Amino acid sequence: FEATGGGQVIASALRRGRAGSITLDGGEITFSGSDPTVGDRREKFGTAVANAGDGQSGLFADTQPNSRGRGGSITVRGGSLQLRDRATISAQTEGRGDAGDINIAIRGRTQLSNANITAAGRLAAGGSITLRTGSLNLDDNAAITAENTGGRTAGSITLNVGDRTSLSNSNITAESRRDAGGNITLNTGSLFLTERAAITAGSTGRGTAGNVRINTRDRLQMSDSDITTRAPRSSGGNIEINTGDRAASSLTFLENDSDITTNSKLDGGNITIGGAGVVAFDDSDIISRAAEGRGGDITLSPFFSETNPPGSADNFDGNDQVDLNASGQAASGRINTPDTSSIQNSLTPLTDASVNENRLLANSCVVRDRQSGRFVVTGSGGLPYAPGDASLSPFPTGDVQPLPETTEPQSWRPGDPVVEPQGVYELADGRLVLSRECGE
């Protein structure tokens, strides 16, 4: 299915009736572009297309300003989905009926480039967005938005992504101007936020901010990007991030002034980051502040930063250091990080005795190119400290004697046995060496 140059599918409620729903089943689904002559087209169709954007290609289930019916829902199922060049999927209500929901199920890749998926309300509640896809990529000011511009709650956003999710100069937002903001839930394999990307749940009115919950099986990596809940006139929402249990890669990595913040007037929201660890550089901050209430609690998995210890400056943004701050006018929240002092200065210095390469070469042998090597393990003793040293005894033989601080290298001396060569051998680079063949 392809809709370009302003191609639109519209289901609109004009008066008392409920808007119809839109269901699209396809393979490769593409929406792109807009119609520069949208005014002429609207004259033909009248008020039925009055809310269908500015001529963008897309799907529109809307209600008109004087309508009382509920908005219709939008369902999209397919193999891949691409929206670009201002294309839009919108479930929006301008009347008194609640907006419909948007449900998208894509087996493969979902790509938004300078495009939008929007569930919005004004006088009534906004709808919710649910997206299930193999991978998700947003770039060039793309947006997934659940909002309410009037006095009702915003809808929620739920994203289930099988593999990788990436946002570049794009945003995911659940926000209300007066009532409570919606929640954002993102389950994905890995998450990458770059070039001022943002995930935001908030309320600019008296409602509380929504919560943000992110679960990844692998890493979360942020560069010049933000994850935020905000409520300048109410209480902040919580941020919960879990990056799985892969110890080597399940990190939350912040760089280039990336921030994870809850900002509110009343009590601040809590920030919880689990996983293998949190690494922060380049003026990246984790902040939970409250202008008049209690700051939220911050709980982190092992935390590492270039600022040691991290700062707690009030003017944290732009101070060229990593900050952790849970301050509030009424009281400060708690900052909980695991104690990592046990690993500080715990590396054992290497011994001064170097490997005697002459001794190793004297006992070496050559192997034919086509002859495979063998690795034989016998016994259960420990490995020597260096090649050529005696093996460690697997059983105690009396009082344990400390090793000397320095070990004299064992070199060949007159009287020691000499391993005689068996012949002259040509190496791969043409050099000739005197050596012997390795024994069976």
Helices and strands as residue ranges (DSSP letters): E 2-4, E 8-13, E 22-25, E 28-32, H 38-45, G 46-49, E 58-63, E 74-78, E 80-84, E 88-93, E 102-106, E 109-113, E 116-121, E 129-133, E 135-139, E 143-148, E 157-161, E 164-168, E 171-176, E 184-188, E 190-194, E 198-203, E 212-216, E 220-223, E 226-231, E 239-242, E 251-255, E 259-264, E 271-274, E 277-280, E 285-290, E 298-300, E 303-305, E 323-325, E 335-336, G 341-343, H 357-362, E 423-426, E 432-435
